[in-house]
Amino acid sequence: MAEFFTAGNCIWVALALVWSAAYAVGSTLAAYNPDPQPVNPFNHYLWWWWYQLVFNAAGALIGWIALYFLWHADFKNPTVGHFVALAVAFLGITGNLPQIALRLQGPKV
C-alpha cells in the first residue's frame, strides 16, 4: 500500500477528485429541471442536491479508478476484467455510469 502513495499517484488522485467534483457540480446543475415559471434553483430540498452531487461524483470517481487500474494493468494476457474496466472507465469519465446504474435497477413500481 505504501508504494501507492508516491508523488505521481497523489497528483493523479487529486486531479481525479477535482475533476469528479467538477463533473458532479456541472451535472447536478444540468439535471435541475425548473418549472416554466422563473423560480430559484436552490429551492430544491437539500437532500436532492446532496444526492445529485454524491451520485455523479461517485460515478466519475469510479471511472477514474477503473482508468487507473487499466493504466497499471498488464495487457500481455488481456482478460474480461480489462474490457469491463475499459467500459466502466469510459462510462464513468464521460458521466454515463450513474444513468446506466439507474437503468439497471429496473422500472419503478
N, C-alpha and C positions, 0 to 999 in steps of 0.2 A: 504494500500500500504506500510505503514511503516513496517509492520510485515514481508514483503518480504525481506527487506534489513538486514537480520541477517548475522552473520559471516559465517554460513554454506551455506546459499544461495549465498552469494557473492563469496565464493570459488567455488561453483558449477558453477555459471555463468562464472567466469573467466576460469575455466577448459573447459567449453563448447565452449567459444570463442577461446581459444588457439587450441583446437582440430579441430574446424571448420576451422580456418585459416590454420592449418597444412594440413587438408584434401584438402582445396582449392588449395594450392600451389602444392601438390602432384598430384592431378587430373588434374590441368592445365598443368603441365609438361608431364603427361601421355597422355593428349589429343593432344599434339603437334605432328603433323604428318609431319616430314620433307620430302623434296624431296629426291630422290635417291642420288643426289649429296650432298656432305657434305656442309651444309650451317650453318650459325649462327642461333641458335633457337630464338634469340631475334630480328630477322629481321621482325617478325610479327608486324602489327600495334599495337600501344599501346592500342587501344580500344579492340582488340581481347583478349589481356592479362587481361585487366580490366574486361571485360565481363566474362571470364572464372573464374577468381578469385571470383568475386562477386556472380556469379550464383552458383558455387559449395559451397562457404562458406554459402550462404543463405540456400541452401538445407540441409546442415549438421546442421546448427543452428536451422532450423525448426524442424528437427528430435530431437535435444536435448531439445527443448521447449516442444515437444509432450511427451518426456520421463519424463520431469519434471512434466507435467500435470498428467501423469499416476502414478508417484511416490507419489503424494499427493491426488490422486483420492480415492473416496470411492467405493470399489468394492462389497459392500453388495448388491447393486442393479445395476449390470452392464447394461450399455446402449449401443446402437450402437456407440455412440461417443467414448466410451472406446476402442472399436475394431478399429475404424477409427484412433484414436490416436496411437494405437499399430502399425498399418500398417504404418502410417506416421513416427513414431519414428524409426521403423526398416528400412524403405526405406531411410530416411534422414541420419541416422547414418552410414549406410553401403554405402552411396554415390549413391544410385539409384534414389533418388527423383528427381534430375534435369533431368535425362534421361526420367523418367516416365512423367514428366511435359511436356517435348518436344514432346513426342509421343501423348499426349492428345490434342495437338494443331491441329493435323490432318496433312494430307500430304501437302507438299509445292507445290504451284502452279507455 
